[in-house]
Amino acid sequence: HHRSSLPGALSETIQKARLHRTNPRTHVSTPCSLQGASGHALHGHFAGTYRGDTPRFLLSPDGAHLASGGGDATVRFWDVHTSTPRHTCRGHKDHVLATSWSPDGVRFASGDKRGYLMLWDPTKGEAMGSIKAHTKWITGMAWEPMHSSGGGKCERMVTSSKDSYAKIWNVRTKRCEATLQGHMDSIESVKWGGEGLIYTASRDRTIKVWNASEGDGKGRVGLLVRTLTGHGHR
């Protein structure tokens, strides 16, 4: 197993998320647990009714903090020493389906089934803003790499959605810089590459490559650079 330098109760990398789903007869939600290789579990999230309700959890870039989002519409920041939540953050009104740390670890982003993007201060456990980003649920998100963001500001990110669009955001101003439009079906995954390009993969069986930065003759932000085809099935 891969090992991390996490101290205390989470001395090994958390490897899987376990969910005891809602009983369809009683509609009683039971706690979710994040299970570590060392046998310690983090309990806190409660299951919703969506089949993808396994908690989304990520270590911070420095490996010192853990955050998760779940079907109970909360975001939680965990104390890795005691295996208990440091902050339980409420603001989403539906299942949290995508999460991501900013490269500098200063912000944590979460996206939900109603298409809302929320930004959090992981130190205080407070919301830093909410954006109605999409008309359908958010399927993925990615931050601009630190070396690409001027002065390491870490203020830009991209979200993807079942609505077939991806959008580039400045999270400080809450402004949408570009809408990446061209897919014919839900975008299932999005990545921000290290050379000023964004990649989106869709159920329309294509991968599209988009320009994410100006200058060097690249054209406008959001310009479609190329489309990769070849997959025969979704």
N, C-alpha and C positions, 0 to 999 in steps of 0.2 A: 504494500500500500504506500501511496505517496504521503509523506509526512510534512507538516508545517512546523513553524516555530511558535505556535500559539501556546501560551502558558496555561497552567492549572488544569481545570476540568476539561478543557478542549485542547489537549496537547496534541491531538492528531486532527488532520483535516476532516471536516464534516463531509461525509460521503453520500448521504442519501436523505431524502425527506419522506417520512411515512405519514399516511393519512388514514384515520378511521372515518370513513365517509358517513354522511347522514343516513340514518335508518329510514328507508322509504316508507315504512309503516307508521313510525312514531314521529318522524321529522325532527328528531332530537339530534343536535349537532354534538359531536364528540371531539375532544382536543386533538390537534395535530401535534406531532413531535418531530423535531429535527434530530436525527440519530447520528452520533459520532462513532468513529471506528473504535474509540476507547470504551464505548458502552454508555456514555453519558448522553442524555436526551434533553432537549430544550422544549418545554411545553408552553403553549400560550395561544396559538391560533386555533380558531374553531372552524370546522368545515362548513362550507356553503353547500349548494346543490348543484353547482356546475361541475361537470366531469373532469375539468382540468384544475381542480382545487388544491392540488399539492402545493405547499408553500414555495414561493420563489425566494431563495436566499443567496446572499453573496457576501464574501469577505471584502473588506475595504482594501484599497490598493496597497496599504502598508501591512496588511494582514493582522492588524490589531483589533479590528472591530467586525461585527457581523450584523447584517440587517436582513430582514425578511418581509415579504408581503404575502397575504393569503386570501382565501375565500371569505374570510370574515370582514373584509374591507379595511383591515388595519395594516399599518406598517410598524414593525418592531425593531428596535435596536437593542442588541443583547450584550450583557456583561459576560465576556468570555472566561472570566475567572470563576464566577458563581453559577453560570448557566441559567441566569434569570434575565428577564427583560429590563433594560435600563429605562427605555421609553416605549410606551405604547401610543402610537400616533393615529388619531382618527380624523378623517376628512373625506376619504373616499366614500361613495354611496353604493359601490358595487365591488365585485371581486377584483383584487389586484392581480393583474395578469403579466406584468412586465416590470422589472426593476433594474437599476443601474447606478453604480457609484460614479461620481465625476473622477477624472484621473488624479486630481489632487486630494480627493477624499473630503472635500469641504461640503459638497452637496450630495444628496441621494435623491434619485428620481424614481417615481413609480407611476405606472399607467394602469387604468382600469377598464372594465367591461363597458362603461358608458362613454369611453373616449376621452376621459379627463387625464391630464398629466399634472402630477403634483411634485413639488420640490420641497425637500426637508433639510433642516439643519440637524445633522446627526449628533452633535454635541448637546444641544438643548432639547432635541426631540420636538421641535416646533416647525410648523409649515412655513415655507418661504414663498409660497405662491401656488396658484392653481390656474391651469389653462384648459379651456375646452378645445382639445387638439384635433379630435376626429369625430365623425358622425357615428362610427361604429367602434368596436373595442380595439384597444391598442395591442398589437401583437409583438412588438419589439421596440428597442431603443438602443442608441449608441451615442457616446460622447465623441466629440472631436479630440483626437490624440493631443496630449499636452504639447508635444514639440511642434504641432501645426497651429496651435492657438497662440496668437500674438502675445508674447510676454507670459505665456503659461496661464492665461486667465481662466481657461476652462469654463467658458460661458455658452458654448454652442453644442447642440445635440440634435439628433434626428430621431423621429418616431415613425413607426410604420403601423398600418392598420388594416383591418378587414375591409375597410371602405375603398381599398385599392390604391390609396395614396400614402406617400411618405412626406414628412414635412421637416424642414430645418428650422430650429428655434434658437433665438438668443434668450437664454433663461433669465438673464438680468433684466432685460427690457420687456420680456414676455412677448416679443414680436416674432412672427413667422417670417423668415427671410426668403423662403422658397417652398413651393409645393411641387413635389416630384410626381408628375402625372404621366401615365403611359401604360401602366399595367391594366390588364383586362379582368383581373380577379384579385382576391385577397393577397396582400403581401404578408408572407409568413416569417420573414427574417430580414434584418437590416444590419449592415456592418459599415463602419467608417474607417476607411483605409488610411495608411500613413502617408500617402502621396496626394492628398487633396481630392480623393474620390470616395463616393458612397456607393455601396452595392446593395441592391434589393432583390430578394428572391420571392417569386409569386406562385400561386396556384395556377397561373396561366402557363406554367412550365418554362418561364424565361427568367433570366437574371439580367437586370439592367444596371448599367454603370453611369453614375451622375457626377457632374462637376460640383465640388463643394467649396471651392475657393476661387477668388479672382486673381488676376495677374498672370504673367508668363504666357499670355495668349490663350488662356484656357476658356475665355468667354465668361458668360454670366453664371452666377451661382444657380444650381438647379438644372443646368443644361444637360440633356441626355447625351452621353458620350458614345455608348454602344449598347447593343443588346446581344446577350449570349443565349443561344438556343441549342437544342439537342435532346433534352429530356423528353421522353415519350409518355411519362406518367406523372401524376401529381405526387 
